[in-house]
Amino acid sequence: MSFGKNLQYLRGLRRGMTQETLAERLDVSRQTVSKWELDAAQPDINKAIELCGLFNCSLDALFREDMAAYADAYTDLRVEVVPAFRYVKYAVISADPESDAIGRVTEYARQNGVERPRVIGWDFPFASQEQVNVFGMHGYEAAWILPEGLTPPGLDVSSQPEHRYAAIHIPEPFANPFVSIPNAYKALDSYMRLSGLEHTERGVIPCFETDGESMDVYIACE
């Protein structure tokens, strides 16, 4: 863990915040901020509290967590307006629900002449404790994003209006998926808190992941 690296990471989440800008906010010199980020010095308790207020984090997180551990694994942290879309979804609880759900909606697409479908997915939180603890199962829901003008027969079609999401790109999500994907959500959560963005679940898919060799994670914003 490193306070200096954590500070660099938090400052980086505030797009355009230079050492000079941070120094002005805290009424210290740029050299002081530079020393903090190099771990050559640490702020006194009052400045540390100011930093926590500015970056909306706890003292424990700022000084003891390794916030920067996953910073280099992600790119293109952003707010994006996702256009309205229609979709067909499928939910499953199993030992490998991601593959099962994605496989099912991909097959829907192929049956309707779409060989390279756009697919997204998200956790399906309705597995019982017995399914999780005894059988090692969990839930996942996948959706095939329908091409313009296509309405597949015999399938329930849902729709979502245009909406704003915070998003992050994971270049290699499956190199270490049990670390990289959860940490992407943590990075997005930090970014949203620092940017004053609030999560919403009203009328939209609250969060989702794109399917593929790389991945983008999206969290819906108010």
Secondary structure, DSSP 8 states (H G I E B T S, - for coil): --HHHHHHHHHHHSTT--HHHHHHHHTS-HHHHHHHHTTS----HHHHHHHHHHHT--HHHHHHS-GGGGGGG-EEEEEEEE--EEEEEEEEEESSHHHHHHHHHHHHHHHTT-SS-EEEEEE-----HHHHHTT--EEEEEEEE--TT---TTS--EEE--EEEEEEEESSTTSSHHHHHHHHHHHHHHHHHHTT--B--SSS-SEEEE-SSSEEEEEEB-
